[in-house]
């Protein structure tokens, strides 16, 4: 197949997946093929949804999944600090292995593709994106390069400049929640070359979002051509924290139509609670509900009810506890890093 869309999902993000698929159908096209890569083996609801849609398939190449999981394992085994920390956390040898299944998009049916995380909504056509792939191997459309570097790489600035070069650090950083590329862009000889380099450079990668860090490393160090619409003033915002105008269930940024909206960092539990009828504060909530229930309006919650005070109290306590645990893990990582320095 020539052009297509990939996403990554399991039953935990089912509600978001349905909203994404509906937004693709309305705002990109009903005939564009979509392939869902399974995050793990929990995808019964996802499979049932795939059966309802003629343009949607499930990625079922188990050999390709194993290939890329083995590659991810080979990569992160070279990051000795990661191995120590993840072993202590019980996520040894690779944290968030399911996220690394995104790499299966390089082995799938589409010659050219756009990858959407399940926590996105498609807002506009992709013609300009596919056209850019005529000239570039990798196309991004985000402002990650203006954010804190710690979300992509975790090393002193001097070391990062030495490894990647100052120019690439300014221009080639991107968000791995949305990107466009080509089948086979990383042939085996390039992967072997990257593994060789990672023997001495793996410690530059960040641990909190390992797939994003690895994607960025591979694009920078493989020598493939890269283009980011945002770096050329040719795009809109796309993060939920921005203020956009809603017109006919499509978002606009100062009159320009968005390509996609990214709910990055908004937990899937909030979307699931919302779809159960709870009054949950989610940015562009009505827009999400519109696409989630586009094909099943009778199932849309007619009235949103605030959660019981006891339930709210439990959630606040759980959030506080999780934050304390996260802080302790962060201090532990810093402690280990200090001992290794």
C-alpha positions in Angstrom: 0.0 0.0 0.0 1.2 3.5 -0.7 -0.1 5.8 2.2 -1.6 4.8 5.5 -1.9 5.6 9.2 -0.6 3.7 12.2 -1.6 4.0 15.8 -0.8 2.0 19.0 -3.5 0.8 21.3 -5.0 -1.7 23.7 -8.3 -2.0 25.6 -7.2 0.6 28.2 -7.3 3.4 25.6 -10.3 2.0 23.7 -12.4 5.2 24.1 -9.6 7.3 22.8 -9.0 4.9 20.0 -12.6 5.1 18.8 -12.5 8.9 19.0 -9.3 8.9 16.9 -10.6 6.6 14.3 -13.8 8.6 13.9 -11.8 11.8 13.6 -9.6 10.3 10.9 -12.7 9.2 9.0 -14.3 12.6 9.1 -11.2 14.9 8.8 -8.8 12.9 6.7 -10.9 10.4 4.7 -13.1 7.3 5.1 -10.9 5.3 2.8 -7.4 5.9 4.1 -6.1 2.6 5.6 -5.4 2.5 9.3 -3.3 -0.2 11.0 -3.5 -0.6 14.8 -0.3 -1.9 16.4 -1.2 -3.8 19.7 0.4 -2.4 22.7 0.1 -5.7 24.5 -2.2 -8.7 24.4 -5.1 -6.9 26.0 -7.0 -5.9 22.9 -10.4 -7.8 22.7 -12.4 -4.5 22.5 -9.9 -3.2 20.0 -10.3 -6.3 17.8 -14.1 -6.0 17.9 -13.8 -2.3 16.8 -11.5 -3.3 13.9 -14.1 -5.8 12.7 -16.6 -3.0 12.3 -14.4 -0.9 10.0 -13.4 -1.8 6.5 -10.4 0.5 6.4 -8.9 -0.6 9.7 -6.7 -3.6 10.3 -4.7 -5.0 13.3 -1.0 -5.4 13.0 -0.5 -9.2 13.4 3.1 -9.8 12.2 4.4 -11.4 15.3 7.9 -11.8 13.8 8.1 -8.1 13.2 6.9 -7.4 16.8 9.6 -9.7 18.2 12.2 -8.2 15.9 11.7 -4.7 17.2 11.3 -5.7 20.8 14.6 -7.5 20.5 16.1 -4.4 19.0 14.8 -2.2 21.8 16.2 -4.7 24.4 19.6 -4.6 22.6 19.5 -0.8 22.8 18.6 -0.4 26.4 21.0 -3.1 27.6 23.7 -0.7 26.6 22.3 1.9 29.0 23.8 0.6 32.3 22.1 3.2 34.5 18.7 2.3 33.0 19.3 -1.3 33.7 20.1 -0.7 37.3 17.1 1.6 37.9 14.6 -0.5 36.0 15.7 -3.7 37.7 15.1 -1.9 41.1 11.6 -0.9 39.8 10.8 -4.3 38.5 10.6 -3.2 34.8 13.8 -4.9 33.7 15.0 -5.0 31.0 13.0 -2.4 29.2 10.6 0.2 30.7 7.4 0.6 28.6 8.3 -2.1 26.1 4.8 -1.7 24.5 5.6 1.8 23.4 8.6 0.5 21.4 6.2 -1.5 19.3 5.7 1.8 17.4 8.8 0.7 15.5 6.7 -2.0 13.8 5.5 0.8 11.5 8.8 0.5 9.6 7.9 -3.1 8.8 4.2 -2.8 8.1 2.1 -2.6 4.9 2.4 1.2 4.2 5.2 2.6 2.0 4.6 6.1 3.5 2.8 6.6 6.8 1.8 9.0 9.5 1.8 7.7 13.1 -0.8 9.0 15.6 -0.7 8.2 19.3 -4.0 7.0 20.5 -4.3 10.2 22.6 -4.7 12.4 19.6 -7.5 13.6 17.4 -7.1 14.1 13.6 -8.2 17.6 12.7 -7.1 18.0 9.1 -5.9 16.5 5.8 -2.5 14.9 5.5 -1.7 15.8 1.9 1.1 18.2 2.7 2.7 15.7 5.0 2.8 12.9 2.4 4.1 15.4 -0.1 7.0 16.2 2.2 8.0 12.6 2.2 8.9 12.9 -1.4 11.9 15.0 -0.3 12.5 13.8 3.3 12.7 10.6 5.2 11.2 11.9 8.4 8.5 14.6 8.9 7.5 16.1 12.2 5.0 18.8 13.1 5.4 19.9 16.7 7.3 22.2 19.1 9.1 19.7 21.2 12.4 21.3 20.2 11.4 24.3 22.3 10.6 22.3 25.4 12.9 21.1 28.2 15.6 18.7 26.8 15.1 16.3 29.7 12.0 14.8 28.0 14.2 13.6 25.2 17.8 13.4 26.3 19.3 13.3 29.8 23.0 14.3 29.9 25.0 17.5 30.4 24.6 20.0 27.5 28.3 19.8 26.7 28.0 16.0 26.2 24.9 16.3 24.1 26.6 18.9 21.8 29.6 16.6 21.5 27.4 13.6 20.5 24.8 15.3 18.3 26.1 18.7 17.4 24.5 22.0 18.4 22.6 22.5 15.2 20.7 19.2 15.4 19.9 19.7 19.0 18.1 23.0 18.0 16.4 21.6 14.9 15.9 17.8 15.1 14.1 17.3 18.4 10.5 16.0 17.9 7.6 14.4 19.8 7.2 10.7 19.2 3.5 10.9 19.6 3.0 12.0 16.0 5.4 11.7 13.1 5.6 10.6 9.4 8.1 8.4 7.7 8.7 5.5 5.3 8.8 1.7 5.4 12.3 0.4 5.7 13.9 3.7 6.5 16.0 1.9 9.1 17.5 -1.2 7.2 19.4 -3.7 9.3 22.8 -2.3 8.4 21.7 1.1 9.8 20.4 -0.5 13.0 23.7 -2.4 13.5 25.6 0.9 13.0 23.3 2.6 15.6 23.8 -0.2 18.1 27.6 0.2 17.7 27.3 3.9 18.4 25.0 3.3 21.3 27.7 1.3 23.1 29.3 4.6 24.0 26.4 7.0 23.6 23.4 5.2 25.2 23.8 7.1 28.5 22.6 10.3 26.7 19.0 8.9 26.4 16.3 9.8 28.9 14.5 7.1 30.9 11.1 8.6 31.5 10.0 8.3 27.8 12.4 5.7 26.4 10.7 5.2 23.0 10.7 9.0 22.4 14.4 9.2 23.3 15.3 6.3 21.1 13.3 7.7 18.1 15.1 11.0 18.4 18.5 9.3 18.8 18.0 7.2 15.7 16.8 10.0 13.5 19.7 12.2 14.6 22.5 9.6 14.3 21.3 7.6 11.3 21.8 10.5 8.9 18.3 10.3 7.4 16.7 13.6 6.2 14.4 15.4 8.6 11.8 18.1 8.3 9.7 19.8 10.9 6.8 22.1 9.8 7.0 23.9 13.1 10.6 24.9 12.6 9.6 26.6 9.3 6.6 28.6 10.6 4.3 26.4 8.6 2.1 24.9 11.2 -0.3 25.5 14.1 -0.1 24.5 17.8 -1.3 21.0 18.5 -1.0 20.6 22.3 -4.2 20.6 24.4 -2.8 23.4 26.6 -3.2 25.9 23.8 -6.3 28.0 23.2 -7.9 27.1 19.9 -11.1 28.1 18.2 -13.7 25.3 17.6 -15.6 25.6 14.3 -17.8 22.7 13.2 -15.9 20.3 15.5 -12.6 21.2 14.0 -9.9 23.3 15.9 -8.3 26.4 14.4 -5.3 28.3 15.6 -5.5 32.0 14.6 -7.6 31.0 11.6 -5.4 28.0 10.5 -6.8 24.5 10.7 -4.9 22.1 13.0 -3.6 18.9 11.6 -4.0 17.1 14.9 -4.7 17.7 18.6 -2.5 15.9 21.1 -3.8 15.1 24.6 -0.2 14.3 25.7 0.1 13.6 29.5 -3.7 13.5 30.1 -4.2 10.0 31.6 -6.4 7.5 29.9 -8.3 7.0 33.2 -9.8 10.5 32.8 -11.2 9.7 29.4 -12.6 6.4 30.7 -14.2 8.1 33.7 -15.7 10.7 31.4 -17.2 8.1 29.1 -18.7 6.4 32.2 -20.6 9.7 32.8 -18.4 11.4 35.3 -17.9 15.1 35.1 -14.2 15.1 34.4 -12.3 18.2 33.5 -10.6 17.5 30.2 -9.5 20.1 27.7 -11.8 20.3 24.6 -14.1 17.8 26.4 -17.1 18.3 24.1 -14.9 17.9 21.0 -13.6 14.6 22.4 -17.1 13.4 23.2 -18.3 14.4 19.7 -15.8 12.1 18.0 -16.0 9.3 20.6 -19.7 8.9 20.1 -20.0 10.0 16.5 -21.2 6.6 15.4 -23.1 5.7 18.6 -24.8 8.9 19.8 -27.2 6.9 21.8 -24.4 5.7 24.1 -23.1 9.2 24.9 -23.6 10.2 28.5 -26.6 12.5 28.6 -25.6 14.0 31.9 -22.2 14.3 33.5 -22.2 13.7 37.3 -19.4 14.7 39.6 -17.8 11.7 41.3 -18.8 10.9 44.9 -16.8 12.8 47.5 -15.4 9.5 48.8 -14.2 8.5 45.3 -12.7 11.9 44.8 -10.9 11.6 48.1 -9.5 8.2 47.2 -8.3 9.5 43.9 -6.6 12.5 45.5 -4.9 10.2 48.0 -3.7 7.9 45.2 -2.4 10.8 43.1 -0.5 12.1 46.1 0.9 8.7 46.9 1.9 8.2 43.2 3.6 11.6 43.2 5.6 10.7 46.3 6.7 7.4 44.8 7.6 9.3 41.6 9.7 11.8 43.6 11.4 9.0 45.5 12.3 7.2 42.2 13.6 10.5 40.8 15.9 11.0 43.8 17.0 7.4 43.6 17.9 7.8 39.9 19.9 11.0 40.8 21.6 9.1 43.7 22.7 6.3 41.3 23.8 8.8 38.7 25.9 10.5 41.4 27.5 7.3 42.4 28.4 6.5 38.8 29.8 9.9 38.1 
